[in-house]
Amino acid sequence: MSADLISCEKPPLAHKKTSYRAMTSLVTTWSFVIATVTGVVLYIVPQGRIANWVNWKLWALSKDGWVDLHVIFSIVFVVVGVAHLIYNWKPFKNYMASKASGHVHVTRTVYGSLAITAVFFALSIFNLPPASWVSDLGDAFKQGWVLSTDDAPPFGHAEDVSLAGFAQRQRIDLKAAEAELKTAGIDVPNAQTKL
């Protein structure tokens, strides 16, 4: 066999264009996954006052960090979802036309989907079962983080108040509080330092 026929060299790869249609589908998928995960985390995270008081974190993110991620990726999902629909408008339109010509009652399907959505919307707004069960379960998860009264702040956003403000609000002698903190090895630069 000649050397020409037994070449071990691979042919050069053809330069492929980026498929924006495929990229849109993938970004839609990833943003849906992230929005779902962050939604689940926010469903079980402690209430804000508790999360802030105990400096709650999951994977180095505070509750506010999880909220930010959820909002950003929900927006990305919506924007890229619209782009996905635009890129796939022709196949979507053809699919709907084929269903209509195949005697599938599109109007019945559309009205049925709207009715189901309206029912769940109303159940959520009026806090009726089964939507209320989902809310109650979320509340149970949130309350489950408070194992003792020490976990709960004495008032809302207590973590944002200075030592002086906290002492005044709780009717604690400021000088005695500063002395007790110093004895416990907690350095407080001044009374205006936030908790």
Secondary structure, 3 states (H helix, E strand, C coil): CCCCCCCCCCCCCCCCCCCHHHHHHHHHHHHHHHHHHHHHHHHHCCCHHHHHHCCCCECCECHHHHHHHHHHHHHHHHHHHHHHHHHCHHHHHHHHHHHHHCCCCHHHHHHHHHHHHHHHHHHHHCCCCCHHHHHHHHHHHHHCCCCCHHHCCCCCCHHHCEHHHHHHHCCCCHHHHHHHHHHCCCCCCCCCCEC
